[in-house]
Amino acid sequence: MAGSGKAHLRSEDETLIRVEDLVVEYDVPGGETVKAVSGISFDIKAGETLGLVGESGCGKSTTGKALIQLPKPTSGSVKHKLVELTGLSSEAMRRRRTDLQMIFQDPISSLNPLRKVEDIVAEPMKIWGPKDKTEQKEMVDNILDSVGIDPEQAKGKLAHEFSGGQCQRISIARSLILDPEVLICDEPVSALDVSMQAQILNLLEDLKKKYHLTLIFIAHDLAVVKNISDKVAVMYLGKLCEVAQSDALYERPVHPYSKLLLDSCPEPDPSVAIDKTVSDDDELPSPINPPSGCRFRTRCPFATEICSSEEPQMQEVRPDHYVACHHPLI
């Protein structure tokens, strides 16, 4: 698992976003390098929702930020409407980001604590227009109302006067004010309680239809992305393991790591017996010195000699269901 390959990619003409061989690395004290993302490839059609899932530290958030060149990838290709983003100038990329917006993970710290809500939401328009104050006010009122925030009650308040769920709604409003095509949601519900998670997920679904959005939904909880995603890509230690339609992956995962993630999801039924066969006691490998071959082999019960010597490549095991594994569960 955790392999390379592009067998799962569709034709460039079909896709809105296309990522190939994306690599993001960071230098750390001591002369070592963190291999956060190591040569992943995926694509997204217009109007589609891609769920990007995996454990904390697998490179999901880094991938999302690399799409909008924050920071610029170490190597690889990121295309939006066939335009190569990695080759754009800083100014050209700033303009491109009006179509590629991001909801950050912490809904409270992502909002300026010293500015009123109306100023936070209107800030993008002060840079990109419209410049007319009356038109800006009307747009702020409309977008706040769209995300379930009463504009008259909220506009004059500061971020600390709102709950986490309300702050996330304000963050969503800010990201939508410029009418983007793509919305990158970086674990937008991980800091919220379960009831608020459901509200935000339903809100994103409604906004996707209303504003004709394409979503990249990043999460570590497979249960969260089950219903919102059209397609799911599973990441482990900077590599892609499995890519499939949401229903197909949840019904019958093919990669051992995908199955481990699904088996780890708690079932909300007290009468269900606890599965004590699910074990995840092995220490996570370091992204500074990842295992050779398949990066999951140190934790995989099916690993053999080939797993340590050869990196698995993406292969289609069922129609539109791809896995990078020497021993898929088929």
C-alpha positions as CSV (number, residue, x, y, z in Angstrom):
1,M,0.0,0.0,0.0
2,A,1.0,3.5,0.0
3,G,2.3,3.4,-3.5
4,S,2.5,5.4,-6.7
5,G,1.0,5.3,-10.1
6,K,-1.6,7.1,-12.2
7,A,-3.9,4.3,-13.3
8,H,-6.8,6.0,-11.5
9,L,-6.4,9.3,-13.3
10,R,-9.0,10.3,-15.8
11,S,-8.6,12.3,-19.0
12,E,-7.3,15.9,-18.4
13,D,-10.3,17.3,-20.4
14,E,-12.7,15.7,-17.9
15,T,-11.2,17.2,-14.8
16,L,-11.2,20.6,-13.1
17,I,-8.3,19.8,-10.8
18,R,-5.5,17.4,-11.7
19,V,-2.5,16.6,-9.5
20,E,0.4,14.5,-10.6
21,D,3.5,13.3,-8.7
22,L,3.0,15.9,-5.9
23,V,5.9,16.1,-3.5
24,V,6.1,18.3,-0.4
25,E,9.2,18.1,1.8
26,Y,10.4,20.2,4.7
27,D,13.9,20.6,6.1
28,V,14.1,20.3,9.9
29,P,16.9,21.0,12.3
30,G,19.7,18.5,12.1
31,G,19.8,18.4,8.3
32,E,17.0,16.0,8.0
33,T,14.0,16.2,5.7
34,V,10.3,15.4,6.5
35,K,8.7,13.7,3.5
36,A,5.2,15.0,4.1
37,V,3.8,14.1,0.7
38,S,5.6,11.7,-1.6
39,G,4.5,11.6,-5.2
40,I,0.7,11.4,-5.1
41,S,-1.7,11.8,-8.0
42,F,-5.4,12.4,-8.1
43,D,-8.0,14.4,-10.0
44,I,-11.4,16.0,-9.4
45,K,-14.3,16.6,-11.8
46,A,-16.3,19.8,-11.7
47,G,-19.2,19.4,-9.2
48,E,-17.5,16.4,-7.5
49,T,-16.6,16.0,-3.9
50,L,-13.4,14.2,-3.1
51,G,-12.9,12.9,0.4
52,L,-9.2,12.8,1.4
53,V,-8.8,10.6,4.5
54,G,-6.1,9.1,6.7
55,E,-4.5,9.3,10.1
56,S,-3.2,12.5,11.6
57,G,0.2,13.3,10.1
58,C,-0.4,11.4,6.8
59,G,-0.1,14.6,4.7
60,K,-3.8,15.4,4.1
61,S,-3.7,19.0,5.2
62,T,-0.3,19.6,3.5
63,T,-1.8,18.3,0.3
64,G,-4.7,20.7,0.5
65,K,-2.5,23.7,1.1
66,A,-0.1,22.6,-1.7
67,L,-3.0,22.8,-4.1
68,I,-3.2,26.6,-3.5
69,Q,0.6,26.9,-3.4
70,L,0.8,27.5,0.4
71,P,3.5,26.5,0.4
72,K,4.6,25.8,-3.2
73,P,5.2,22.0,-3.7
74,T,8.8,20.7,-3.8
75,S,8.0,19.1,-7.1
76,G,5.1,17.8,-9.2
77,S,2.2,19.2,-11.1
78,V,-1.1,20.9,-10.0
79,K,-3.4,22.0,-12.7
80,H,-6.6,24.0,-12.5
81,K,-8.6,24.1,-15.8
82,L,-5.4,22.8,-17.5
83,V,-3.4,25.8,-16.1
84,E,-0.2,24.7,-14.4
85,L,-0.3,26.4,-11.0
86,T,3.2,25.6,-9.9
87,G,4.6,27.8,-12.8
88,L,2.5,30.9,-12.1
89,S,4.0,34.1,-10.7
90,S,3.0,35.2,-7.2
91,E,0.6,37.8,-8.6
92,A,-1.0,35.4,-11.0
93,M,-1.4,32.8,-8.2
94,R,-3.0,35.4,-6.0
95,R,-5.6,36.0,-8.6
96,R,-6.1,32.2,-9.2
97,R,-6.9,31.7,-5.5
98,T,-10.1,33.7,-5.9
99,D,-11.4,30.5,-7.6
100,L,-9.7,28.2,-5.1
101,Q,-10.7,28.9,-1.5
102,M,-10.0,27.1,1.7
103,I,-11.7,26.5,5.0
104,F,-9.1,26.0,7.7
105,Q,-9.2,23.4,10.4
106,D,-9.5,25.6,13.5
107,P,-12.7,27.7,13.1
108,I,-11.8,30.2,15.8
109,S,-8.1,30.9,15.3
110,S,-8.7,31.3,11.5
111,L,-10.7,34.5,12.2
112,N,-9.1,37.8,13.2
113,P,-10.0,38.3,16.9
114,L,-9.8,42.1,16.6
115,R,-12.1,42.6,13.6
116,K,-15.8,42.5,13.4
117,V,-17.6,39.8,11.5
118,E,-18.7,42.1,8.7
119,D,-15.1,43.2,8.1
120,I,-13.8,39.7,8.1
121,V,-16.3,38.5,5.5
122,A,-16.0,41.7,3.4
123,E,-12.1,41.7,3.4
124,P,-11.8,39.7,0.1
125,M,-14.1,42.1,-1.7
126,K,-11.9,45.1,-0.5
127,I,-9.1,43.5,-2.5
128,W,-10.9,42.0,-5.5
129,G,-14.1,44.0,-5.6
130,P,-16.8,45.0,-6.0
131,K,-15.6,48.3,-4.4
132,D,-19.1,49.8,-3.9
133,K,-19.8,49.8,-0.1
134,T,-23.6,49.3,-0.5
135,E,-23.0,46.4,-2.8
136,Q,-20.5,44.9,-0.4
137,K,-22.9,45.2,2.5
138,E,-25.7,43.5,0.5
139,M,-23.3,40.6,-0.4
140,V,-22.1,40.2,3.2
141,D,-25.8,40.1,4.4
142,N,-26.7,37.5,1.7
143,I,-23.7,35.2,2.3
144,L,-24.1,35.3,6.1
145,D,-27.8,34.4,5.7
146,S,-26.9,31.6,3.3
147,V,-24.7,29.9,6.0
148,G,-27.3,30.3,8.8
149,I,-26.0,33.4,10.5
150,D,-28.3,36.3,11.2
151,P,-26.4,39.3,9.6
152,E,-28.1,41.9,11.8
153,Q,-27.1,40.1,15.0
154,A,-23.6,39.0,13.9
155,K,-22.0,41.7,11.8
156,G,-21.0,44.0,14.6
157,K,-19.6,41.3,16.9
158,L,-16.1,39.8,17.3
159,A,-15.2,36.1,16.7
160,H,-14.8,35.3,20.4
161,E,-18.5,36.0,20.9
162,F,-19.5,33.0,18.8
163,S,-19.4,29.2,19.4
164,G,-17.1,27.0,17.4
165,G,-19.9,26.0,15.0
166,Q,-20.9,29.6,14.4
167,C,-17.2,30.6,13.7
168,Q,-17.0,27.8,11.2
169,R,-20.1,29.1,9.4
170,I,-18.5,32.6,9.3
171,S,-15.3,31.0,7.9
172,I,-17.4,29.3,5.2
173,A,-19.1,32.6,4.4
174,R,-15.7,34.4,4.0
175,S,-14.5,31.6,1.7
176,L,-17.7,31.9,-0.5
177,I,-17.9,35.7,-0.8
178,L,-15.8,35.7,-4.1
179,D,-17.9,32.9,-5.6
180,P,-15.1,30.3,-6.0
181,E,-15.2,27.2,-8.0
182,V,-13.3,24.9,-5.6
183,L,-13.6,24.8,-1.8
184,I,-10.9,23.0,0.1
185,C,-12.3,21.9,3.5
186,D,-9.4,21.1,5.9
187,E,-11.1,19.0,8.6
188,P,-13.9,21.6,9.0
189,V,-15.8,19.6,11.6
190,S,-13.0,18.0,13.6
191,A,-13.1,20.6,16.4
192,L,-16.9,20.5,16.7
193,D,-19.3,18.3,18.7
194,V,-21.3,15.6,16.9
195,S,-24.5,17.5,16.5
196,M,-22.7,20.5,15.1
197,Q,-20.7,18.3,12.8
198,A,-24.0,17.1,11.2
199,Q,-25.2,20.7,10.8
200,I,-22.0,21.8,9.0
201,L,-21.9,18.8,6.8
202,N,-25.5,19.4,5.7
203,L,-24.7,23.1,5.2
204,L,-21.8,22.2,2.9
205,E,-24.0,19.9,0.9
206,D,-26.6,22.7,0.5
207,L,-24.0,25.3,-0.4
208,K,-22.4,22.9,-3.0
209,K,-25.7,22.7,-4.8
210,K,-26.5,26.4,-4.5
211,Y,-23.2,27.7,-5.6
212,H,-22.2,24.9,-7.9
213,L,-19.1,24.1,-5.9
214,T,-16.4,21.4,-6.3
215,L,-15.2,20.2,-2.9
216,I,-12.1,18.6,-1.5
217,F,-13.1,17.3,2.0
218,I,-10.1,16.5,4.2
219,A,-10.8,14.4,7.3
220,H,-9.3,11.7,9.5
221,D,-12.7,10.1,10.3
222,L,-14.0,7.9,7.5
223,A,-17.5,8.1,9.0
224,V,-17.6,11.8,8.5
225,V,-16.8,11.7,4.8
226,K,-19.1,8.7,4.0
227,N,-22.1,10.6,2.8
228,I,-20.6,13.9,1.6
229,S,-18.0,12.4,-0.7
230,D,-18.6,11.1,-4.3
231,K,-15.1,9.6,-4.3
232,V,-12.7,8.8,-1.5
233,A,-8.9,8.7,-1.6
234,V,-7.1,7.1,1.4
235,M,-3.7,8.4,2.4
236,Y,-0.9,6.9,4.6
237,L,2.4,8.4,5.4
238,G,2.5,10.7,2.4
239,K,1.2,8.1,-0.1
240,L,-2.2,7.2,-1.6
241,C,-3.4,3.7,-0.8
242,E,-6.9,3.4,-2.3
243,V,-9.2,5.4,-4.5
244,A,-12.8,4.5,-5.1
245,Q,-16.4,5.7,-5.2
246,S,-17.5,6.3,-1.6
247,D,-20.1,3.5,-1.4
248,A,-17.8,1.0,-2.9
249,L,-15.0,1.7,-0.5
250,Y,-17.2,1.6,2.5
251,E,-18.9,-1.6,1.5
252,R,-15.8,-3.5,0.6
253,P,-12.4,-1.9,1.2
254,V,-9.6,-3.5,-0.7
255,H,-6.5,-2.1,1.1
256,P,-5.6,-3.5,4.5
257,Y,-5.2,0.1,5.8
258,S,-8.6,1.2,4.6
259,K,-10.1,-1.8,6.3
260,L,-8.2,-0.9,9.5
261,L,-9.6,2.6,9.4
262,L,-13.2,1.4,8.9
263,D,-12.9,-1.3,11.6
264,S,-11.7,1.4,14.0
265,C,-14.9,3.5,13.6
266,P,-17.1,3.1,16.7
267,E,-20.5,1.7,16.0
268,P,-23.3,3.7,17.9
269,D,-25.0,0.5,19.2
270,P,-24.4,-0.7,22.8
271,S,-25.6,-4.2,22.0
272,V,-22.8,-4.7,19.4
273,A,-19.9,-6.7,20.7
274,I,-16.5,-5.0,20.7
275,D,-14.2,-6.4,18.0
276,K,-11.0,-7.2,20.0
277,T,-9.2,-8.5,16.9
278,V,-8.7,-4.9,15.6
279,S,-5.2,-3.9,16.8
280,D,-3.2,-0.8,16.1
281,D,-0.4,-1.1,18.6
282,D,2.5,-0.8,16.2
283,E,4.5,2.4,16.3
284,L,3.9,4.7,13.4
285,P,7.0,5.0,11.1
286,S,8.7,8.4,10.8
287,P,8.1,10.6,7.7
288,I,11.7,11.5,8.0
289,N,12.8,7.9,7.3
290,P,9.8,6.0,5.9
291,P,9.9,2.2,5.3
292,S,11.2,1.0,2.0
293,G,8.8,-0.5,-0.5
294,C,5.3,-0.3,0.8
295,R,5.1,2.2,3.7
296,F,2.4,0.3,5.4
297,R,4.3,-3.0,5.5
298,T,5.5,-2.5,9.1
299,R,1.9,-2.6,10.4
300,C,0.4,-4.9,7.8
301,P,-0.5,-8.5,8.7
302,F,-0.3,-9.6,5.1
303,A,3.2,-8.2,4.4
304,T,5.7,-10.4,2.6
305,E,9.3,-9.9,1.2
306,I,8.1,-8.1,-2.0
307,C,6.4,-5.5,0.2
308,S,9.8,-4.4,1.5
309,S,11.6,-4.4,-1.8
310,E,9.0,-3.0,-4.3
311,E,6.7,0.0,-4.0
312,P,3.2,-1.1,-5.1
313,Q,1.6,0.7,-8.0
314,M,-2.0,1.8,-8.4
315,Q,-4.1,-1.0,-10.1
316,E,-7.8,-1.3,-10.9
317,V,-9.2,-4.3,-9.0
318,R,-12.9,-3.5,-9.7
319,P,-14.5,-1.0,-12.1
320,D,-13.4,2.5,-10.9
321,H,-11.8,1.0,-7.8
322,Y,-8.1,1.3,-7.5
323,V,-5.6,0.2,-4.9
324,A,-1.8,0.3,-4.4
325,C,-1.1,-3.0,-2.7
326,H,0.8,-6.3,-3.4
327,H,-1.9,-8.3,-1.5
328,P,-5.3,-6.6,-2.0
329,L,-8.3,-7.9,-0.1
330,I,-10.1,-9.4,-3.1
